Amino acid sequence: MVVFFLVWGHLMVAFGFFMSAFLSRMRTAMAITFLFILIMWIVGGVLFQQFLTNPNTTAESYYPLMVLPPWVMFRWVYFLGLSSAVGEPILGSNWTTVGGGTLPNVILIMCIHWVVFMTLYWYLENVMVVGHGTSKSCCFCLDSCLANKKNSNGDDAATEGDKKKTNNDILLLDRIPNKVMQEHRVWSEKMFPNKNGANGHVWKRPHDVEKEHQRIIKLHQNPKKNSVDNTRVKIMSMHKVFPASGGNPEKMAVKCVSFGVQSKECFGLLGHNGAGKTTLLNMLTGLYPATSGTTFVDGLRLDKDMSLIYAKMGVCPQHDILWESLTGRHHIQFFGRLKGLSGAVLESETDTVLRSVNLSGSGDRKAGGYSGGMKRRLSVANSLIGNPDVVYMDEPSTGLDPASKHQLWDVISASKAGKSMILTTHSMEEADVLCDRIAIMAGGELQCIGRSYELKRRFGKGYTATITSMNKTKEHAVTIENYMKSLFVQEGQDVSTSSCQLLEDSIGGVSKFEISRNDVVLSKVFQKLNSDMVELEISDWGITETTLEEVFLKLAALAELFHDKTFKSEAMSLDDIDGALNGQLIGGMQKEHFDGGDGGDVEKNQEKLTNDDILNWGDSKETKE
């Protein structure tokens, strides 16, 4: 009996695993399990009763019923009951022979069932997605055999096969999905019906994003030629479309995203809520399968080698995934063991990580008693334990007080050594401090990519000057405004042409001005303001460059204009808008904006087009119409 129940218990665990491959909800699993047991009990009772009352029944008659585990147990229980009824004892000396060896046959069948159900569970878990996760091909178990066979044919044959396979990958990964092209064509034909030609309605990436995409494609195509390059993570045309459900149409959450992350680099992803940042990270961590495209991490392919990638990465999710009954130390030790740490090394790493996130004094408290900020720091600690090669952090500083936030920044900065990090955040200051390169997402696609100072110069308005005066009267505020305008005017030009504009009315003697970058020579500004401080009763002054937040807000506003179809120029992408910011002509936008459509001198006014003109042009056009 002990052997039977031991084998039966293991079989039930294996059968439960097998059933879990088809069920994603607990309530559904409970309902189906209850109905399954009830049906097996009723049907099995009827069938076994028929067998027992039939004098022609043999041991082979039961074999068709031995397909399902409940009926295997039925046979054992019915035989025990029958033996008890006829008074035939079952002892250790005769249990293998009594009844023609029925009992050992039942145990053997249960052992075979255990092997079959565990094998089926392992296979289905890899090829089917229930809930969240990524699936492998139906023949994934043959991949290693095919790879070994290919290598056995010789290095030259293997190299030739690799080249052919890589070229096929390039063709697939460099192709823009039909869904993207169709959606863009419908939108552009509606917005620009006069745009003719095959290339008039083709979706394209902004020029800097396309340059990054081509860089990653070339790295993948010729890895040996680019052996000096230390790009560890290569994201190639990642695309995600959620199917229609609940009456809602399908949603294109991520659109052909490509970029690379080098070793010792922290790559920042910025974007408004719903821009696609978290969806992209969920694909990179294997939570969602990509509709098309893939990612390579140290040469391992996301859709084929996810189990190997798991050993190399750490994840700080957007929402804390913690067990309230475990202490902070237990959490870190658990994730440390997953990374292969043990013994004294695990204890030392645990203490170091707890200290780095300022949880040393709370490490032995249960996580259920932690505050929101403490839980966030614990999630960051879980992602850093074990020194992973790649770390994904989804808004790691959310909910932290300023002191803890700056301490966490120090931890992340110190952890960049030898790692590749992808970080999403809504804090522009955080991105400025931590990220070596930054990409801004909107509408599921990358709008721009580059270093922080590059984006500021490309999309920035220039400089902001703040003047604080001891004289707080309105008359003196006008004097300060005239002075600032005269300070930033071209020689021989009228003050009215100055690029210096008052941002808001003076309050408490404080005036803010916006100045074009081209008109600012810092050394002359410093000298002039310092020399005139006493005369103008200026107590304090300062000049700052465009912040990353201004860049983010501008790109988000431009993307919204495109997606809401309120931008009525012939600009087909943000590249065209970027051209306007640099003084290039976009269709009739400048013409209408400056001369009211009457054919004024566009070239004369072309250089005066500012970012605010671009952003406000849609509204002004609506008003005019």
N, C-alpha and C positions, 0 to 999 in steps of 0.2 A: 504493500500500500504506500509505503514511503517513496519507493521508486516511481510508482504511478503518479502520485500527486506532484512529485518533483518535476517529472517530464511534462505532466499536464500544465503545470504553472508556467513553465518556459514556453510551451506551445501557445498558451493564451496571450502571453506577452508578444510573441512573434505575430500571431494573428491580429492583435490590436495594432501593431505597427503597420501591418499590411493594410488594414482598413483605414488607417489615418492618412494614407496616400491619396484617398479619394474624398476625405472630409476635412473642411477647413474651419467649421464652426462647432463649438462645444454642444450647443443645443441640438443641432442637427445630428451630431454623432450620438448623443444620448437617445434621441428618438429612434434612429435607425437601429442602434444596438438593441434596444428594448424589443422592437418589432422582430428583429432577426432571431433573438433568443426565443420569443414567444412562438414564432412560426416553426423554428427547429424543434421545439418541445412538442408542439401539437402534431406536426407531420411525422416526426421521428417516432413518437409514441404509437401512432397508427401503423406505421410500416413495420416496426419491430414486433408489434403484437401479431401482425400477419405472419411474419417469419417464424415466431415462436410456436404458433398454432398449426403451422404447415409441417406435416411429417416428412416432406421431401426436401426440407431446407438443409443445405450444406454450408460449410465454412465459406465456400466461394460465393454463395448467394449474398453475403454481406458486403462484398468488395465494392459494388457500386455506391453503397452508402458511406464508404470510408473516405469520400472526397472531402467532407466537411468535418472539422474538429468536434463540434457538438455530438455528431452521430458516432464518432469514434468513442467518445466517453459513454454514450448510450449503450454501446455494445459491451463495454466493460461492466457497467452497472447492472445491466440485464443479466449478464452471465453470473455475476456475484449473487444476484437475487435468485436465479434459477438453481445455482449450486446450493444455496442455503435452503431452498424449498425442498429439494430432493435429499438433503442431508449428506451431501458430499463435501467433506472438509477440504479446504485449500491450505496446504502447509508449505513451508520453505522447501521441502523435499520434492513436492509434486506439482508446484504451481506452473512449472514450465511444460508439463505434459498433460495436465488435466484438461479435459475438453478439447483434445487434439491440439494443444498449444495455443489456445485462444488468447490467453493473457500476454505472453511474450510477443505474439503477433500484433496485438493492439499497441503495445509500447513501441514496437518497431515502426508501426505506421505513424505514430505520433512523432517519433524522431524524424521520419522522412518529411512529415508535414512541417516540422520546425525548420528544416533545411530549405524546403520549397518556399515557405512564406517569408523567411528572412531574405532569401535571394530575390524574390519578387519585390519585397519592400525596398531593398537596396537599389534595384534596377528602376522601379517606378519613381523613387525619390530623386533620381538623377534625370529622368526624361520627362517627368510631369511637374508642373508648378501648381501647388495648392496653396492659396493665400499669397505669400511673397516668396521670391526667389527666382533663380535663373535655371533653365533646363539645358541638358546636353542633347546631342543627337541620339537617335535610336540605336545607332551602332557605336556608341562612344567606347564601349569595352573592347572594340576591335582596333581602336586608333593606335594603341601602343604596339599591337602586333604588326600593324601595317608599317609603323615607323621603324620597327626593328628589321622588318623584311626589306624596307627601302635602304636602310643603312648597310645591310648585308650584301647588297648588290654593288657596293663600291662607293667611295667618296665622290667620284666624278658623277655617277648616276644620281646620287643623293643631292649633290649640289645643283645639278641641272633641274631636278624635280623641285627643289626649294625655290629656285629662281622662277620657274613657271608658276608655282603656287603663289609666290609673292606678287608676281605681276597680275595674277587673277585677283588677288586681294586688293591691289591698288585700284584696279578698274572698278571693283565693287565699292570700295570705300571713298573713292573720289567722285562717285556718281551721286547727283542730287536726287533724292526720292521723288517719284512722280507726284506724290501728294503735295509736296512743297511747290513744285512747278505749277501744278493745276491751280492751287489756291492763290498763288501769286498772279497767275495769268488772269484769273477771274477778277481779282481786285484791281489790277493795273488796267485791264480793258475797260472796267467801269469808271475808273478815275481818269484815265488818259485815252479816250477813244481815238484821238488823232495820232497816237504813237504807232507808227507803222514799222514793218520790218520784222524779221525773225528774232532779232535780239531786243526788240522793243519791250517785251513783256517777260524777260528772263530774270529769275531770281538770282541774286548774287550777294556775296558777302561783302562787307566793308573792306576797303583795300588792305588795312592792317591785319584784319582777321583772315583774309584770304592769303596774305603773306605767311602768317603763322600756320595756316592749314597746309600750304605747299611745303613749308619747312618740315612738318611732321611727316608728310607723305614721302619726301625725299629721304628722310632718316630711315623710314621703314623700308624703302626700296633699296637703299645702298647702306646697310648698317656697317659694313667693313670700311667703306670710304669715310664714314663719319664716326670712326671709333673714338676720336678725341672728344666728341660731344658726349656730355653726361646726362642727357635727357632720360630720366628714369620712367616717367609716366607719359605715354603718348595716347592722347584721346583723339580718335579719328572719326569724324562725321557721326557723332552720337546723336541719335534721333529717337524720339519717343512719342507715340500717339496712343492715348487711352481710348479704348473703344466706347461707343455709345452705350449708355446704360440709364435706366430710370427715366426714360423720356428725354434725356439730355443728349445733344450731338457729341460726336467724338471730339476729343481735345488734343491738339498738337501742343504738348507741354515743352518739348525740347526740339530745336530745329537745327540739325546739321552742325553741331558744336565740335570744334577741333582746336586743340592747343596742347602744348607740352609743358611738363614741369621737370626742371632739372634737379639734380641732387643739391642739397643745402639751399633750396629755394622754397619760399613760401608764396604760393600763388593765391591771390585774392579774387573772389567772385562777389561782385556787388550787384544789387538789383532790388527792385521793389517786391513786395509780397506778390507771389504768383508769377514771378519772372522765370521760374524753372530751375533755380539754384538747387533746392533740396531734391527735386526729381533727378537732376543730373548726378548728385552725390548718391542717391539711392541706387541708380544704375551702376555707378562705379563700385559700390559695396556689395552688389549682387542682390539687392532687395527687389529690384524690378529688372526684368529683361529688356534690353534695348530693342526697339522696333527695327532699327538698322544701325550699322556702324559698330565699332568695337573699341577696345582700349587695350594697350599693351603695358604691363608693369614688369620691368626688368626682363622683357622678352616673353613674358607669360601672357597669353591671350585671355581676355576677360570671359568670353563665352565658351572657352574650352578648358581653362586651367584655374577656375575660380577657387578650387580647394587648395591649390598651391599659393594663390594670391592671398588667401585668408591668413596664412602664416606670416606674411610680410607686412600686413597693414594694421593700423589702429584706427578706431572710429569714435568720434564724439558726436552722437546724434543730436538733432535739434531738440528732441524731447527726451528727458532723462529716462533711461531704462535701468532701473535699480530694483533690488529686492529689499523691501522694508524691514524684513526680519534679520537681514545680515548687516554686520558692522561695515564701516568704511574699509577697515583693514581686510576683512574677508572678501570684499568686492575686488580689491586690488590683487589679493593673492589668487583669487579665482582666475582673473584675466592673465595674471602672470604665469600660472600653470598652463593655461592654453597656449602661451608663447614658449613653453618649454623650460621655464625656470623652476627650480626646486631647492630645498634645503637652505643653507646659509645665504646663498645668492638671492633667493626669493625674498628672504627676510630683509636683507640689506636693501634691495631694490624697493621693497614696499615702504620701508622707513624713509628712503630718499624721496620717493614720489609723494608720500603724505606730507613731508616737510616742505616740498617745493610748492604745493598748492595750499599751504597753510592749514592743514588738517591734522597736524601731529597731536594736538590735544583732544581731538574728537574722533580719532581713528577707531577707538574701541566702542563708540556709541553706535546704536542701530541707525541705519540710514533713514528709517521711518521718522526719526526725531530730528533730522537735519532740516535746516531752512532751505529755501529755494536756491540761494546763492551757494550754500555748502554742497547741495546736490549737484549743482553745475560744476563746481570744482572737482567733485569726485568723478564725474563723467570724463572730465579732461584727464584726470589721473589714470583712469581706466584705459584711455586711448594711448597713453604714453608709456605704460609699463611694458617691459620687454624690449625696449628700444626698436620699435618697428621701422622698416625702411620707408613706408608711405603712411601718412596720417591724414585723415579727412576730418575736418572740424566744421560743424554746422552751427554757426552763431555761438561760439563757446563762452563768450562773456555776457550773455543775456542774463539779467537779473543780479549782476554783481555790483557791489558798492564800489566807488572810485578807487579806494585803496586796494581792495582785492583784485579789481580789474587790472590795475597797473602791475600788481605782483604777478598776475596770470600772464600778462604780456611778457614779463621778464622770463617766465618759465618757458613760454612758447619760443621766444627768441633764442634762449639757450638750447632748446631742443632741436633747432633747425640743423645743427651739425650732423651731416651724414644722412639727413632725411629729406624727403620731398613732401611738402605740405600743400593741401588745398583747403582754403579757409573761406567760409562765407560769413558775411557780417553786414549789419545795418549801420555800424559805427564807422564813419569816414575817418575819424581819428585813429581807430584801431587798424584800419587798412593802411593808412599812411605810415604807421609805426612798424607794423609787422610784415607787410607784403613787399616782396621784391618786384613783382609785376602784378598788374591788376587788370581784370576784364569786367566790363559792365554788361549785364544781361537785361533784356527787355523783350517781352513777347516770345520767350523761349530761345532767342538767338543772341549771339554775341554782337554788341554794337560797336565795341572798340576794345583794344588790348594794347598794353604798354606799361611802361613805368609811370609812377605817380607824377613825376615832374613833366613827362612827355604829354600825358593827358591834360594836365593843367595848362600847358602852353598851347596845346592844340585846340581845346575847347574853352579855355579860360577867357574871362572878360578883360583881364588886365590886372590893375591894382586897385585897392580900396584904401583911401586916406581918411584918417580920423583926426579932427582938429578939436581940441578942448580949449575954450576961451574963458578967462576970468570975467569978462564982460558978457552977461547973459541976455542983453537986449536984442530985439529983433533987428534994429538998425545995424548993430555990430555984426550980427549974423550975415546980413547982406554984404557988409564990407569984407568979411571972410570969404564969402562965396565969390565975389568979384576978384579978390586977390588970388584965390586958387585957380580960377579960370584963366587969369592973365599969366599964371605960372606955367600953364601947360597949353600954350598956343604957339603955333608955328610963326617964325619970324616973318613980319610983313603981313600977317593975317589979322583979321578982326577977332575980338574976344568972343564973339558969338560962334566962331568956328571951333572953339576949344573943345577937346574931347573930355574935359573934366565936367562931370554932371553931378548935381546935388542929388543924393539918393533919397533923402527924407528931410523934412523940416528940422531945424535946429531945436533940440530939447535940452534945457539946462546948460546951454553953452557948448553942446557937443554937436558937431556937424560931420556928416559922412559924405564922401565924394567917390565917384567911380571914374577911373582914368584909363585910357587906352595904353596898352603896354608899349606901343611904338613911341609914345610921347614922353616916356619916363626915363630920365637919366638919373639914377639914384644919387650919384655924387653931387650933382647940381641941386637936386631937390633938398638933400640934407643941408647943404651949405646955405641955400636961400632961406629955408625955414628956420634954421638956427640963428641966422643973422637978423631975422625980422620978428622973432618971438616977443621981444620986449615991446616993440612998437605996436604990434597987433594984439597985445595982451594975451598971448597964447601961453597957457600953462603946461600943455602937453600935446604931443602929436605923434602919429604913428602911420606907417604905410605897410600894408600886407599884400601878398600875392593871392591869386585865386585859390580858394580851398577846393579840396576834392569833393566836398559836399555840393558846391555850386556846379561842378562838372557832372556829378551824378543827377542832380535835379534837372539840368538842361537836357541831358540825353534821355531821361525818363519822359520829359515833356515832349521832346521831338518824336519819340517812339509812339507815344500816346496819340499824337496828331496823325501819324500814319495809320495806326491801327483803327482809330475812330473815323478815318476818312474825312478829316476836316482840313487837311493841308492841301490847299488848292493851287499848288505850283506844279511844275513839270519835274520836280525832284522825285526820282524813283527810289532813292535810298538815302541813308545817312551820309554816304560818301558825297552825294550831291549837295547836301546841306553843309557838310564840312567844306566843300568847295566854295559855297556862298560865304562862309565865315572867313575865308581867305581871299574874298574879293572877286570870285569868279561869277559869271552871269548864269542864272538859272532861268531859262525860258523867259516868261514875261513877268516874273515875280517882282524883280527890282523896278522894272519899268512901271508896273501898275502901282507899286508901293510909293515910288517917289514922284511920279508925274501924273498920277491919277488916270493913266491910260491914254494921255493926250499926245504921247510922242515926245516927251521932254528929253533933256540931255542925260541919258543913262550913265554914260561913262564918267561924267562929272560927279555924279552922286554915288557911283558904284562903291567907292572906298568908304562911304559913310554907313554902309549896311552893318548894323550891330547885331549881336546875338538876340537882344530884346526885340529887334525888328523881325528877326526870323520867327521867334516864339510867338509874337503877337500878331504876325501877319495874317494867320488864318482868321483870328477874331476880327481884325480890321476889314478883311475882305467880306466876311459875313455881314458886318454892319453896313458896308457900302452897298452890298446887293439888296 
